[in-house]
């Protein structure tokens, strides 16, 4: 029986793919455990996995206020998680370690210590290779002796849990160790959304990230103001960063701090979101078109929004979009053309079963390590 250790961080959309893949591995008989930030304990243990918190990592929170780029750079290049990985391996060595693509401290430690490891990319590889690598995070990692090219390149495999046809990187030459598996989640079966009968009131889901971003509260309010005069019913989830009590809510909307998107999406006709990779791909897997309002330019959200819009399955708007612009985008996204494009992408995603493909790849790598 193989032992797999996932090394993760508290970042919202990076966690569902890891949990989905881990669930499939566990079902195959592997022993799976996690190492991450203390605030991840409830979610990870709730999913049925053993969890150990970082002991040497610097304090981190993406919920109370926007950390800003310097804080992200410091967290991604923090050597503390690397020390924790080495300690965990000395205490109870895993056969294989799966490390989030952005945790350069842990990736560097695994590479230097000769620990067998894989990299988990939870978004488009284009963003990681062309945005993170040569950008401020990659530059800081290189300056700290944690070169992205080295730590990604020396991994036994780089698992890209993304929809290959939407990822711009897939149209070019890729490193030999890169493997696309498709998006991954915990649920095994995803069915297309059941749209209301003709004449019924469409339901839409509104969600703008579990991480706090400047301008997020104002964006929520403009979306609610736009919805107020539409013949729709909105289900709004604010996440832990935004207090629902700060919002003025119209009569055709209900606001919750949290609802499982996997339960809500089968009942809605469209999603208004922030173009986070995980939520966006889950919406597409259900065949749902999107209005996408990226919250921050230096993360993957603008790239995801552009790719989905180019595929005809969504409309991208700037964070400064007005109430009327949002209202018109919602009207358009409920049309047949967007729904057809989203349904086409959804069929591809559902057919691939990304979590299962990734689990099979990891199992194959544990066999290589054993030999």
PyMOL commands that set and color helices and strands:
alter all, ss='L'
color gray80, all
select helices_A, chain A and resi 13-27+38-46+69-76+80-91+104-113+125-132+136-143+148-153+168-171+216-227+244-246+261-267+277-285+301-310+323-333+336-352+354-370
alter helices_A, ss='H'
color red, helices_A
select strands_A, chain A and resi 3-7+31-36+50-53+96-100+117-121+158-160+178-180+202-207+232-237+253-256+270-273+289-293+314-317
alter strands_A, ss='S'
color yellow, strands_A
deselect
rebuild
show_as cartoon
